Amino acid sequence: MPKRRQISRLPVKSGSWPRMVTSLFWRSLESGPFSLGVCCLLIAFVSVHDAALIVTNHEVIYEMEQNPIGVWLLDLQDGQVWLFVTVKLICTALVCAVLITLYKHQRRMAMTVAASLVCFQLSLLCYLSVA
């Protein structure tokens, strides 16, 4: 079996900060399980933060919620948030489990999906912080 060559994405020069940062970014993505773990933690963190905001603002969440599935879940319990929060956290755990399973079979696709979800979750965090 031939040996795999390590390919450096960008050469790092001693005074080139953008190249060093880019090189570290590519190396961290290539490190595999660690990067996937960080992505899953970020996804879970934003989801738990959102759930905490839902519980904290339970008096006004029915008027403020923009997710139609969330509104439907709130309707099912006459404005109580526990079903909504429970479904939200179970779905977040399911997403992380699917990412881990996908990583076992197709690493590149799993990292692409995980990075996309992290971008979406960070956008949601910015929206929740500003709005």
Secondary structure, DSSP 8 states (H G I E B T S, - for coil): --------SS---TT-HHHHHHHHHHHHHHT-HHHHHHHHHHHHHHHHHHHHHHHHTTTTHHHH---HHHHHHHHHTTT-SHHHHHHHHHHHHHHHHHHHHHHHH-HHHHHHHHHHHHHHHHHHHHHHHH-
